[in-house]
Structure formats: C-alpha cells, structure tokens
C-alpha cells in the first residue's frame, strides 16, 4: 500500500471512529448522563476524541510498515447511574456507536446504488466497507467492545455473576481472539452486507 492510499484509509477510519464515539456521547446525553458532555466529548471535533498512541502513532506505524490497521479513539466516559433507565440507557449508548457506523454505510451505499456513475463511488465504496466492518467489529461480545455491553444489557444479567468470564474475554487472549474473528470471518459478512446495500 503506497503512502497516499494508506493516509486516505487512515483518515476514513479515524473519521468513522470519531463519529462512533460522538454517537455514544450523544446517546448518553439523551439518556440523562451528562458525563461525556462535561468531558468535552459531545462534539465532532477530532481533537476531543484522539488518543495520541491509539489514534495517531500506532495506526500510522502499522499502516506504513505492515499495510495493516489497528487503532482506537478515546473511550467516551459515561456514568450509567445517571441514566433515566439504567438498562435501557446502556442498550441505547452501546448500540449508538454501531448504529452510527451502519447509518454512514447505508446512506453512502444508497448513493452508490442509485447513482452508479457518480465519480466519487470508488471512494464512497471504501467508506461504506470500512463502516460496515467497524460496526460489525464493535458488535463482537468481547470487552471493552460495545457488543459485550449490549449483550449483557439485553440478557439482563449482572456483570458480577460473570466476572470471571468477563476477565478472560478482557484479557490479551480475549482481544487476540476478537482480532482473529475480525480478520477471518468479518470480511465475508462485510462483503455480504456491502452487496446487500449497494446492489
């Protein structure tokens, strides 16, 4: 991957991650928790969400030296005890980031579907694919990904009952399993959803 393509890919992923984190902050605010707002995270300003290692240095080095990407934005701080309904609040906040990525994918995917000769479609296709992949990745049930919080809230189980399981899934082993699943299975699911959206 040449430097220009790597930087373009990096910008798309970081922008998508920032929208993802903003959606968490917005959903928390709507559910009654102002923690993210007071922390300055209820904004699309990239500087509010950047982690200098996870968002800048590590992903750029991986892209440049290995042609691969892994990174993260700063997690949005929330206090579920401030939610009007704690269980519903966790569900909405956990789903909001994933929903934002899928919304981007659907909106731009429909542009590709209905304007097949649009000159920006190759770039839009990349944005659509990345947001589908990010949405799916964050749905994996491995802490601290959104999928783990969403699963626990939907199943209405207390974290204390599954503390040992959560500890294992949160360990480096669990993270490696999540990355393995993401790299081996998610591309097939992403491609299927992409074709479903763009036709």
C-alpha positions as CSV (number, residue, x, y, z in Angstrom):
1,X,0.0,0.0,0.0
2,X,1.5,3.3,-1.0
3,X,1.6,6.3,1.4
4,X,-1.2,8.2,-0.2
5,X,-3.6,5.3,-0.1
6,X,-2.5,4.5,3.5
7,X,-3.2,8.1,4.6
8,X,-6.6,8.1,2.8
9,X,-7.5,4.8,4.5
10,X,-6.3,6.2,7.9
11,X,-8.4,9.4,7.5
12,X,-11.6,7.4,6.7
13,X,-11.1,5.0,9.7
14,X,-10.4,7.8,12.1
15,X,-13.3,9.9,10.9
16,X,-15.6,6.9,11.2
17,X,-14.3,6.1,14.7
18,X,-14.9,9.8,15.8
19,X,-18.5,9.6,14.6
20,X,-18.8,6.4,16.5
21,X,-17.6,7.9,19.8
22,X,-19.7,11.1,19.3
23,X,-22.8,8.9,18.9
24,X,-22.0,7.3,22.3
25,X,-21.7,10.7,23.9
26,X,-25.0,11.9,22.2
27,X,-26.9,8.8,23.3
28,X,-25.6,9.1,26.9
29,X,-26.7,12.8,26.9
30,X,-30.2,11.8,25.6
31,X,-30.5,9.2,28.3
32,X,-29.7,11.7,31.0
33,X,-26.0,11.3,31.6
34,X,-24.0,14.5,31.1
35,X,-20.6,13.0,31.9
36,X,-19.5,12.9,28.3
37,X,-20.8,16.4,27.7
38,X,-18.9,17.8,30.7
39,X,-15.8,16.0,29.5
40,X,-16.0,17.8,26.1
41,X,-16.9,14.7,24.1
42,X,-20.2,15.8,22.8
43,X,-18.6,17.2,19.7
44,X,-17.3,16.0,16.3
45,X,-14.1,17.9,16.8
46,X,-11.4,15.2,16.2
47,X,-9.1,16.6,18.9
48,X,-11.7,15.8,21.6
49,X,-11.6,12.1,20.7
50,X,-8.0,11.4,19.7
51,X,-5.7,9.2,21.8
52,X,-2.2,10.1,20.7
53,X,-1.0,6.5,20.8
54,X,-4.1,4.6,19.8
55,X,-5.4,7.0,17.2
56,X,-2.2,8.5,15.8
57,X,1.1,6.8,16.4
58,X,0.2,3.1,16.5
59,X,-2.1,3.0,13.5
60,X,0.2,5.2,11.3
61,X,3.1,2.9,12.1
62,X,1.1,-0.2,11.4
63,X,-0.1,1.2,8.1
64,X,3.3,2.4,7.0
65,X,5.3,-0.7,8.0
66,X,2.8,-3.5,7.6
67,X,0.0,-2.2,5.5
68,X,-2.5,-3.2,8.3
69,X,-4.6,-1.1,10.6
70,X,-5.5,-1.3,14.2
71,X,-6.3,1.6,16.5
72,X,-8.8,3.2,18.7
73,X,-10.2,6.6,19.8
74,X,-10.5,7.6,23.5
75,X,-13.5,5.8,25.1
76,X,-16.4,8.1,25.9
77,X,-16.8,8.3,29.7
78,X,-20.3,7.5,30.9
79,X,-22.0,7.0,34.3
80,X,-24.9,4.6,33.9
81,X,-26.2,5.6,37.3
82,X,-27.3,8.9,35.7
83,X,-29.4,7.2,33.1
84,X,-33.2,7.6,33.4
85,X,-33.4,3.9,33.0
86,X,-30.1,2.2,33.6
87,X,-30.6,-1.0,31.5
88,X,-32.3,0.9,28.6
89,X,-29.6,3.6,28.7
90,X,-26.8,1.0,28.4
91,X,-28.5,-0.6,25.5
92,X,-29.0,2.7,23.7
93,X,-25.5,4.0,24.3
94,X,-23.9,0.7,23.3
95,X,-25.9,0.5,20.2
96,X,-25.5,4.2,19.2
97,X,-21.8,3.9,18.0
98,X,-22.5,0.8,16.0
99,X,-25.7,2.4,14.6
100,X,-23.8,5.5,13.5
101,X,-21.3,3.4,11.5
102,X,-24.1,1.4,9.9
103,X,-26.0,4.6,9.1
104,X,-23.0,6.0,7.3
105,X,-22.7,2.8,5.4
106,X,-26.4,2.7,4.4
107,X,-26.6,6.4,3.4
108,X,-23.4,6.4,1.2
109,X,-24.3,2.9,-0.1
110,X,-27.6,4.1,-1.4
111,X,-25.8,6.9,-3.2
112,X,-23.7,4.2,-5.0
113,X,-26.8,2.2,-5.7
114,X,-28.9,5.0,-7.2
115,X,-26.0,7.0,-8.8
116,X,-23.9,4.2,-10.2
117,X,-21.9,6.6,-12.5
118,X,-21.1,9.1,-9.7
119,X,-17.3,9.8,-10.0
120,X,-16.7,9.5,-6.2
121,X,-18.2,6.0,-6.0
122,X,-14.8,4.2,-5.6
123,X,-14.1,6.4,-2.5
124,X,-17.6,6.1,-1.2
125,X,-17.3,2.3,-1.5
126,X,-14.3,2.3,0.7
127,X,-16.0,4.4,3.3
128,X,-19.1,2.1,3.2
129,X,-17.0,-1.0,3.6
130,X,-14.9,0.4,6.5
131,X,-18.0,1.5,8.4
132,X,-19.7,-1.9,7.9
133,X,-16.5,-3.6,9.2
134,X,-16.3,-1.2,12.2
135,X,-19.9,-1.7,13.1
136,X,-19.5,-5.5,13.0
137,X,-16.3,-5.5,14.9
138,X,-17.8,-3.4,17.7
139,X,-20.7,-5.9,17.9
140,X,-18.3,-8.7,18.9
141,X,-19.0,-9.8,22.5
142,X,-15.5,-9.1,23.8
143,X,-14.9,-6.3,26.4
144,X,-14.5,-3.4,26.0
145,X,-16.3,-3.6,22.6
146,X,-19.9,-2.4,22.5
147,X,-21.2,-5.9,21.8
148,X,-20.3,-7.2,25.2
149,X,-22.2,-4.3,27.0
150,X,-25.1,-4.7,24.6
151,X,-25.3,-8.5,25.2
152,X,-25.1,-8.1,29.0
153,X,-27.8,-5.4,29.0
154,X,-30.1,-7.3,26.6
155,X,-29.8,-10.5,28.5
156,X,-30.3,-8.5,31.7
157,X,-27.5,-10.2,33.6
158,X,-25.3,-8.6,36.2
159,X,-21.6,-8.4,35.5
160,X,-20.7,-9.7,38.9
161,X,-22.2,-13.1,38.0
162,X,-19.9,-13.4,35.1
163,X,-16.9,-11.6,36.4
164,X,-14.5,-14.5,35.6
165,X,-15.8,-14.8,32.0
166,X,-15.5,-11.0,31.5
167,X,-12.0,-11.1,33.0
168,X,-10.9,-13.8,30.5
169,X,-12.6,-12.1,27.5
170,X,-11.0,-8.7,28.5
171,X,-7.5,-10.3,28.7
172,X,-4.9,-10.2,25.9
173,X,-6.1,-13.7,24.9
174,X,-9.7,-12.4,24.5
175,X,-8.5,-9.4,22.5
176,X,-6.5,-11.7,20.2
177,X,-9.5,-13.9,19.7
178,X,-11.6,-10.9,18.8
179,X,-8.9,-9.7,16.3
180,X,-8.7,-13.3,14.8
181,X,-12.5,-13.4,14.4
182,X,-12.4,-9.9,12.8
183,X,-9.8,-10.8,10.3
184,X,-11.1,-14.3,9.3
185,X,-14.9,-14.1,9.4
186,X,-15.9,-10.5,9.3
187,X,-14.6,-9.8,5.8
188,X,-17.2,-12.3,4.4
189,X,-20.0,-10.8,6.4
190,X,-18.9,-7.3,5.5
191,X,-18.9,-8.2,1.8
192,X,-22.4,-9.7,2.0
193,X,-23.8,-6.6,3.7
194,X,-22.0,-4.3,1.3
195,X,-23.5,-6.1,-1.7
196,X,-26.9,-6.0,0.0
197,X,-26.7,-2.2,0.4
198,X,-25.2,-1.1,-2.9
199,X,-26.8,-3.8,-5.1
